[in-house]
């Protein structure tokens, strides 16, 4: 039996990340992108992920920090991205630049694929059951895997069919499903098949929000932490 933790969209929220790392201590861990923006601790988050040995991939916000291209973002997201780019250390910018756009792994003989957006648009496409349920089988067949993990939407879900699974672990640092708690997925693979369970963890929301306000970032990035919206 193999159990791993998969999470995504930390968005520079150190308090939420520390809570998730504490809950998943002893497990192999994967992050599906968007380490930076919105929150006030991009350097500390990157340093912590590296120290914890978390395997990561690039998200669209990480890509914007590296390239400086904020044209796809709304005004508040662009402000946050420009702030991250200005405040990131050279070492951490190089780390983001070195992240791959996707990742394949094998758990107890089961092939798995991870991307931030989708297998077709690894940075930007939003994949959720209501709009893409008919695509899941296509993705699995195309990639020749039995398990796919995707981020980007900040909304967790688990889709299952014929022993195959597509899931989204939700967001560590900026949940948007109405639950303020940090979200991650516990993936277990054994002779019974593949199981994915979404977990939630409480953290110091006010502490994270206070840092955002103190940094002069858009207040909405702080306000939404308490509501998960």
C-alpha positions as a Markdown table, in Angstrom:
| # | Residue | x | y | z |
|---|---|---|---|---|
| 1 | Unk | 0.0 | 0.0 | 0.0 |
| 2 | Unk | 1.2 | 3.5 | -0.8 |
| 3 | Unk | -0.3 | 6.8 | 0.6 |
| 4 | Unk | 0.8 | 10.2 | -0.7 |
| 5 | Unk | -0.4 | 13.7 | -0.1 |
| 6 | Unk | -1.3 | 16.0 | -3.0 |
| 7 | Unk | -2.0 | 19.7 | -2.7 |
| 8 | Unk | -2.1 | 22.8 | -4.9 |
| 9 | Unk | -2.5 | 26.5 | -5.0 |
| 10 | Unk | -0.6 | 27.5 | -1.9 |
| 11 | Unk | -0.5 | 31.1 | -3.0 |
| 12 | Unk | 2.1 | 32.4 | -0.6 |
| 13 | Unk | 0.0 | 31.5 | 2.4 |
| 14 | Unk | 2.7 | 30.2 | 4.8 |
| 15 | Unk | 0.2 | 29.6 | 7.7 |
| 16 | Unk | -2.0 | 27.4 | 5.6 |
| 17 | Unk | 1.0 | 25.5 | 4.2 |
| 18 | Unk | 2.5 | 24.8 | 7.6 |
| 19 | Unk | -0.8 | 23.4 | 8.7 |
| 20 | Unk | -1.0 | 21.0 | 5.8 |
| 21 | Unk | 2.7 | 20.0 | 6.1 |
| 22 | Unk | 2.0 | 19.2 | 9.7 |
| 23 | Unk | -0.9 | 17.0 | 8.9 |
| 24 | Unk | 0.9 | 15.1 | 6.2 |
| 25 | Unk | 4.2 | 14.6 | 8.0 |
| 26 | Unk | 5.9 | 11.3 | 7.0 |
| 27 | Unk | 4.1 | 11.1 | 3.6 |
| 28 | Unk | 5.6 | 11.7 | 0.2 |
| 29 | Unk | 4.1 | 15.1 | -1.0 |
| 30 | Unk | 3.3 | 16.7 | -4.3 |
| 31 | Unk | 2.3 | 20.3 | -5.1 |
| 32 | Unk | 0.4 | 21.0 | -8.3 |
| 33 | Unk | 1.5 | 24.6 | -8.8 |
| 34 | Unk | 0.7 | 28.2 | -7.9 |
| 35 | Unk | 3.1 | 28.6 | -5.0 |
| 36 | Unk | 3.0 | 32.4 | -5.3 |
| 37 | Unk | 0.7 | 35.5 | -5.5 |
| 38 | Unk | -2.2 | 36.6 | -3.3 |
| 39 | Unk | -0.4 | 35.9 | -0.1 |
| 40 | Unk | 2.5 | 37.8 | 1.5 |
| 41 | Unk | 5.1 | 35.0 | 2.0 |
| 42 | Unk | 6.2 | 33.8 | -1.5 |
| 43 | Unk | 9.9 | 33.3 | -0.4 |
| 44 | Unk | 9.0 | 31.5 | 2.8 |
| 45 | Unk | 6.6 | 29.2 | 1.1 |
| 46 | Unk | 9.1 | 28.2 | -1.6 |
| 47 | Unk | 11.8 | 27.7 | 1.0 |
| 48 | Unk | 9.5 | 25.6 | 3.2 |
| 49 | Unk | 8.4 | 23.4 | 0.3 |
| 50 | Unk | 12.0 | 22.7 | -0.7 |
| 51 | Unk | 13.0 | 22.0 | 2.9 |
| 52 | Unk | 10.1 | 19.5 | 3.2 |
| 53 | Unk | 11.2 | 17.8 | 0.0 |
| 54 | Unk | 7.8 | 18.4 | -1.8 |
| 55 | Unk | 7.8 | 17.6 | -5.5 |
| 56 | Unk | 6.3 | 20.4 | -7.5 |
| 57 | Unk | 5.2 | 21.6 | -10.9 |
| 58 | Unk | 4.5 | 25.1 | -12.3 |
| 59 | Unk | 1.2 | 26.9 | -12.1 |
| 60 | Unk | 0.0 | 29.9 | -14.1 |
| 61 | Unk | 0.9 | 32.3 | -11.3 |
| 62 | Unk | 4.4 | 30.8 | -11.0 |
| 63 | Unk | 4.8 | 31.3 | -14.7 |
| 64 | Unk | 3.7 | 34.9 | -14.5 |
| 65 | Unk | 6.2 | 35.5 | -11.8 |
| 66 | Unk | 9.0 | 34.1 | -14.0 |
| 67 | Unk | 7.9 | 35.8 | -17.3 |
| 68 | Unk | 6.5 | 39.0 | -16.0 |
| 69 | Unk | 3.4 | 38.5 | -18.2 |
| 70 | Unk | 0.3 | 39.5 | -16.3 |
| 71 | Unk | -1.9 | 40.2 | -19.3 |
| 72 | Unk | -4.3 | 37.2 | -18.6 |
| 73 | Unk | -4.9 | 38.4 | -15.0 |
| 74 | Unk | -7.5 | 40.8 | -13.6 |
| 75 | Unk | -6.2 | 44.0 | -12.1 |
| 76 | Unk | -5.9 | 42.8 | -8.5 |
| 77 | Unk | -4.2 | 39.5 | -9.6 |
| 78 | Unk | -1.8 | 41.5 | -11.7 |
| 79 | Unk | -0.9 | 43.8 | -8.8 |
| 80 | Unk | -0.2 | 40.7 | -6.7 |
| 81 | Unk | 1.9 | 39.1 | -9.4 |
| 82 | Unk | 4.0 | 42.2 | -9.9 |
| 83 | Unk | 4.5 | 42.4 | -6.1 |
| 84 | Unk | 5.6 | 38.8 | -6.0 |
| 85 | Unk | 8.0 | 39.3 | -8.9 |
| 86 | Unk | 9.6 | 42.3 | -7.2 |
| 87 | Unk | 10.0 | 40.5 | -3.8 |
| 88 | Unk | 11.1 | 37.1 | -4.8 |
| 89 | Unk | 14.8 | 36.3 | -4.3 |
| 90 | Unk | 16.9 | 35.4 | -7.2 |
| 91 | Unk | 17.3 | 31.8 | -5.9 |
| 92 | Unk | 13.5 | 31.4 | -5.6 |
| 93 | Unk | 12.9 | 32.9 | -9.0 |
| 94 | Unk | 15.3 | 30.3 | -10.4 |
| 95 | Unk | 13.4 | 27.6 | -8.5 |
| 96 | Unk | 10.1 | 28.6 | -10.1 |
| 97 | Unk | 11.8 | 28.8 | -13.5 |
| 98 | Unk | 13.0 | 25.2 | -13.1 |
| 99 | Unk | 9.6 | 23.7 | -12.4 |
| 100 | Unk | 8.2 | 21.5 | -15.1 |
| 101 | Unk | 4.7 | 21.9 | -16.5 |
| 102 | Unk | 3.6 | 18.4 | -15.6 |
| 103 | Unk | 4.8 | 15.3 | -13.8 |
| 104 | Unk | 4.3 | 11.5 | -14.0 |
| 105 | Unk | 4.7 | 9.3 | -11.0 |
| 106 | Unk | 4.0 | 5.6 | -10.2 |
| 107 | Unk | 2.3 | 4.5 | -6.9 |
| 108 | Unk | 2.3 | 0.8 | -6.2 |
| 109 | Unk | 2.3 | 0.0 | -9.9 |
| 110 | Unk | -0.4 | 2.6 | -10.8 |
| 111 | Unk | 0.7 | 5.3 | -13.3 |
| 112 | Unk | -0.3 | 8.9 | -12.3 |
| 113 | Unk | -0.2 | 12.2 | -14.1 |
| 114 | Unk | -0.2 | 15.7 | -12.5 |
| 115 | Unk | -0.7 | 19.1 | -14.0 |
| 116 | Unk | -1.9 | 22.5 | -12.8 |
| 117 | Unk | -4.5 | 23.2 | -15.5 |
| 118 | Unk | -5.4 | 20.3 | -17.8 |
| 119 | Unk | -3.5 | 17.7 | -19.9 |
| 120 | Unk | -4.3 | 19.8 | -22.9 |
| 121 | Unk | -3.4 | 23.3 | -21.4 |
| 122 | Unk | -1.2 | 22.6 | -18.5 |
| 123 | Unk | -1.2 | 26.2 | -17.1 |
| 124 | Unk | -4.6 | 27.8 | -17.9 |
| 125 | Unk | -7.5 | 25.4 | -18.5 |
| 126 | Unk | -10.0 | 25.1 | -15.7 |
| 127 | Unk | -11.3 | 21.5 | -15.3 |
| 128 | Unk | -14.3 | 20.7 | -13.2 |
| 129 | Unk | -16.9 | 17.9 | -13.3 |
| 130 | Unk | -19.8 | 20.1 | -14.4 |
| 131 | Unk | -18.1 | 21.2 | -17.6 |
| 132 | Unk | -15.5 | 18.5 | -18.3 |
| 133 | Unk | -16.9 | 15.2 | -17.0 |
| 134 | Unk | -17.1 | 13.8 | -20.5 |
| 135 | Unk | -13.4 | 14.6 | -21.0 |
| 136 | Unk | -12.1 | 12.6 | -18.1 |
| 137 | Unk | -12.1 | 9.3 | -19.9 |
| 138 | Unk | -10.4 | 11.0 | -22.9 |
| 139 | Unk | -7.6 | 12.3 | -20.7 |
| 140 | Unk | -7.0 | 9.0 | -19.0 |
| 141 | Unk | -6.9 | 7.1 | -22.3 |
| 142 | Unk | -4.7 | 9.7 | -23.9 |
| 143 | Unk | -2.2 | 9.7 | -21.1 |
| 144 | Unk | -2.4 | 5.9 | -20.5 |
| 145 | Unk | -2.8 | 6.4 | -16.7 |
| 146 | Unk | -5.3 | 5.4 | -14.1 |
| 147 | Unk | -5.0 | 8.5 | -11.9 |
| 148 | Unk | -4.9 | 12.2 | -12.8 |
| 149 | Unk | -4.4 | 15.1 | -10.4 |
| 150 | Unk | -5.2 | 18.7 | -11.4 |
| 151 | Unk | -5.2 | 22.0 | -9.6 |
| 152 | Unk | -6.0 | 25.6 | -10.7 |
| 153 | Unk | -9.8 | 25.8 | -9.8 |
| 154 | Unk | -9.3 | 26.0 | -6.0 |
| 155 | Unk | -12.3 | 23.7 | -5.8 |
| 156 | Unk | -11.8 | 20.0 | -4.7 |
| 157 | Unk | -13.5 | 17.1 | -6.3 |
| 158 | Unk | -13.0 | 13.3 | -6.9 |
| 159 | Unk | -14.3 | 11.7 | -10.1 |
| 160 | Unk | -14.3 | 7.9 | -10.4 |
| 161 | Unk | -15.2 | 5.4 | -13.1 |
| 162 | Unk | -14.0 | 1.9 | -13.8 |
| 163 | Unk | -11.3 | 2.0 | -11.1 |
| 164 | Unk | -9.8 | 5.2 | -12.6 |
| 165 | Unk | -9.8 | 8.5 | -10.8 |
| 166 | Unk | -9.4 | 12.2 | -11.7 |
| 167 | Unk | -9.2 | 14.6 | -8.8 |
| 168 | Unk | -8.5 | 18.1 | -7.7 |
| 169 | Unk | -7.2 | 18.6 | -4.1 |
| 170 | Unk | -8.6 | 22.1 | -3.9 |
| 171 | Unk | -6.4 | 25.0 | -2.6 |
| 172 | Unk | -4.1 | 25.2 | 0.4 |
| 173 | Unk | -3.9 | 29.0 | 0.5 |
| 174 | Unk | -7.0 | 30.4 | -1.2 |
| 175 | Unk | -10.0 | 28.0 | -1.0 |
| 176 | Unk | -13.0 | 29.0 | -3.1 |
| 177 | Unk | -15.6 | 26.4 | -2.4 |
| 178 | Unk | -17.1 | 28.1 | 0.7 |
| 179 | Unk | -14.9 | 26.3 | 3.2 |
| 180 | Unk | -12.1 | 28.5 | 4.6 |
| 181 | Unk | -9.9 | 25.6 | 5.7 |
| 182 | Unk | -6.8 | 24.6 | 3.8 |
| 183 | Unk | -7.5 | 21.7 | 1.5 |
| 184 | Unk | -5.4 | 18.7 | 0.3 |
| 185 | Unk | -5.9 | 15.2 | -1.0 |
| 186 | Unk | -4.8 | 11.9 | 0.5 |
| 187 | Unk | -4.2 | 9.4 | -2.3 |
| 188 | Unk | -4.0 | 5.7 | -1.3 |
| 189 | Unk | -3.1 | 2.9 | -3.8 |
| 190 | Unk | -3.2 | -0.8 | -2.9 |
| 191 | Unk | -4.5 | -4.1 | -4.1 |
| 192 | Unk | -8.0 | -2.8 | -3.7 |
| 193 | Unk | -7.5 | 0.0 | -6.2 |
| 194 | Unk | -7.1 | 3.8 | -6.0 |
| 195 | Unk | -8.8 | 5.9 | -3.3 |
| 196 | Unk | -8.7 | 9.7 | -3.0 |
| 197 | Unk | -10.0 | 11.5 | 0.1 |
| 198 | Unk | -10.1 | 15.3 | 0.3 |
| 199 | Unk | -9.0 | 16.6 | 3.7 |
| 200 | Unk | -9.4 | 20.0 | 5.4 |
| 201 | Unk | -7.1 | 21.6 | 7.9 |
| 202 | Unk | -7.7 | 24.7 | 10.1 |
| 203 | Unk | -5.0 | 27.3 | 10.2 |
| 204 | Unk | -4.3 | 30.9 | 11.4 |
| 205 | Unk | -6.5 | 32.7 | 8.9 |
| 206 | Unk | -6.3 | 36.1 | 10.6 |
| 207 | Unk | -2.5 | 35.9 | 10.8 |
| 208 | Unk | -2.2 | 35.2 | 7.1 |
| 209 | Unk | -4.8 | 38.0 | 6.3 |
| 210 | Unk | -2.9 | 40.5 | 8.5 |
| 211 | Unk | 0.3 | 39.9 | 6.5 |
| 212 | Unk | -1.5 | 40.6 | 3.2 |
| 213 | Unk | -2.9 | 43.9 | 4.5 |
| 214 | Unk | 0.5 | 44.9 | 6.0 |
| 215 | Unk | 2.2 | 44.2 | 2.6 |
| 216 | Unk | -0.1 | 46.6 | 0.9 |
| 217 | Unk | -1.6 | 43.9 | -1.3 |
| 218 | Unk | -5.3 | 44.1 | -2.4 |
| 219 | Unk | -7.5 | 43.8 | 0.7 |
| 220 | Unk | -9.8 | 41.3 | -1.1 |
| 221 | Unk | -7.0 | 38.7 | -1.1 |
| 222 | Unk | -7.1 | 38.9 | 2.7 |
| 223 | Unk | -10.9 | 39.3 | 3.2 |
| 224 | Unk | -11.7 | 36.1 | 1.2 |
| 225 | Unk | -9.6 | 33.9 | 3.4 |
| 226 | Unk | -12.2 | 33.9 | 6.1 |
| 227 | Unk | -15.0 | 32.8 | 3.8 |
| 228 | Unk | -13.2 | 30.5 | 1.4 |
| 229 | Unk | -14.8 | 32.3 | -1.5 |
